[in-house]
Amino acid sequence: MAAAGPSVAHRMSGRLIAFAAALLTAASALAQPSATGSLAEPMREVEKIRGLKFQHDVAHRTIDRAELPARMREQLAKSLPYPPEDLVVVLRALQLVDPETKNVVGKMIDLYDQQILAYYDPQTHVYYSLSAPPAAAAGMDADLLADTVEIHELTHALQDQIFNAGARDEKLKDDTDGGMAYHSLLEGEATLVMIASTLGKLGKTVDELVSNPALLNVLADAAAADKSMGTDMPKYFTESLKFPYLEGLRFVMMAYRRGGWKMMDRVHQNPPRTTREILHPDEYFDRLAGKSPAPAPFVDSERKQPNVLTVEHLGEFHWRFLLGANASKGWLDDHVVVTQDAACRTTVSAETKWESPARAAAFRDAYVTFLRNRGIEPTKVASDAGVVRVEYRAE
């Protein structure tokens, strides 16, 4: 969870088929580009759009698509603060995945395998293209799809070279909410650069795009209609995979309206720290302007204590996923500890902070009702001003 399930694809920077498909639909009238195999031309295009220069060439490797699942499992093992087999325990304990769901890790790997078209690895600083597209890309223009995704991936390489994205990502590996917020910035920007490239071939500019919010509806509809994710896929995996693209693009478009790519440079110097700042961009820009304080850094000092499986910073995205937008409104902070005793009994202790006693009470009531609907009776429920503490046994 902390840098677990969804962040495997985030770290490998996989692409959602639906977004590429939406762009290809817009570009369907274009002549098919020639594939040279060289990164020099797309790197120049990214530089032209973004107004920044690569510091050095981008290492490039092509791997067989059959290698991808094993690579993702390896990345999963490296990114987790606990053994991979405990991931399912944590996801189920937090009620993010239903207990009835079988082969949870296998489904997660399958989802990413279905969606990844190429990826940039910020830890090795290598751009990987795959020997074949996923089955979900069947019927699309393969060359145009590859060129479009190439722009996206090279934007990630630029982010890494100029803004040290790989190192920043590594520092956030134990902060689930902070990591998702940062990935939303990275994916949102890379998606906007990819769209700007496509628009340029159509004789249009990105400025025309950001003034037209209808694009987000097109992409949201495309993602919602995407059948490649499978109807039996846990909703948590699909929603957390979509979030950095849809909400990240919305956030980046807001930044661009405020000052173009130069504003994006400022954002990289002081990135959003929570998914609340991604979901409510005006709050982030108030902070950037010095009108409000920064969110407190996440501290997970209990992680190494006996019986502790994980310490999570869930954030507004996760509480919204579990309880809905109304119950998660006014979130300020949280600290969620999952423990397991010698008899393999799992306990979740959640402490959350809210803007007001009223928002705290609304969350408390919604959370307790949610747990009881799942057949779980909390062993502890306490609220004091804007703080709510809930504890339960997750069988």
Phi, psi and omega in degrees: 000294173298105186061036183258237188324281186300331186284352171300311178291325179298313182293326178272355174057055179282158183254141173279127180302319185301321181290318177296323179295320178298320179291321180295325176298318179294331184259015187298338181276356183283152172290149180291126181285158177274138180264111183269340183083350180267145178271353186301312183293312178295330176296318178297323180293318177298317178299318181295316181292313190275342180074023179228157182249137171298142179279335179197171179298157178260124177296141186224133175224146173252130180238157177289137182301332180296341179283341192299313181302319180294321177296321180292321178295323177296317178296322178301313181298323180288328189272345184272142176276007180213168180301144183305329181293340178280348180302316181296320179300315182294312181300319179288322180298321180279000178068024178277335177230133181295144179300333182285345183290124181262156175051053186299310182295320178299319178295320179297314179297319179299319180300311182292324177298324179289335189257335187283124178259330179188168177202151172253126180264109183288347179277323178261349180062038181239137173266122181251124169255154184256151184293339181208149176287163176291162180300331181296341181269006181301134179093350177272159176290106188299317182292316180294321177299314181297318181295320180296313180293327179302318178299318180298311183294321180290334173296321175297321177297320178295317177302321181292315182290320185271319188248008175060041186299322181298316180292321178296319178299317181298321180294337183261010189296336179261002180248096185301312183290316179297321178294319179293323178296316181293319178295330177295321175297312183296313183288322178298316179293315180297324177292320179294321176296319178298317179293319179300322178296315179295316179297322180301323178289341178263005179078021180242167182244160179292335178297324176295325183292308188293341177276357182238094183293353180299336180301319181298324178294322178297313181293321178297318178296320179296317180294320180294327182274355184296119182269354185288346183276346176081141183283342181264007181284133176306132184300328180301318180296315183291319182291320180287337175284324181284327189308310183297335180278307182290303182287328176295318178295320178299315179298313183294322177298322176297318178296317182297320178299333184273354181169021176063205183292334177296324175295322178299323176300317178297320180297319179296329179289336181215074190293161173299142186251347180219159175291340174298319179292330175288317182287334181232074187303327180302325179293319178297314183291332171296318178295318180299328179274002178082015183271347180211155183284160178283150174301148179293143178294149180280133179237129184238053187296339182279350191305325185268005178285155180303141176073356180277119176280314182199157171237122189246146170245097192278317176077176185297325180303311185290319178292326175294319178299316183284318193242349182099167186293322184294315183289336182266356181293135179089010177299138175243319184192163173204163182211109187240121183249129177248121180241159177216125182274184184296337179269012179064027174272127187257135179233139177245128176239114184245125172244123182235150179239141188227162184296330185206161175302327180293317179292323178297317180295320179296318177295312181306311182295319181292321182292316179297317178298317178301313181296317180295324176294337176270004180082021182245125176260115180302141176272345179208131173221119181216142177222139181219109184057243183260018182245134178237132176238126179229134177229141178207157175269125181257095183282000000 
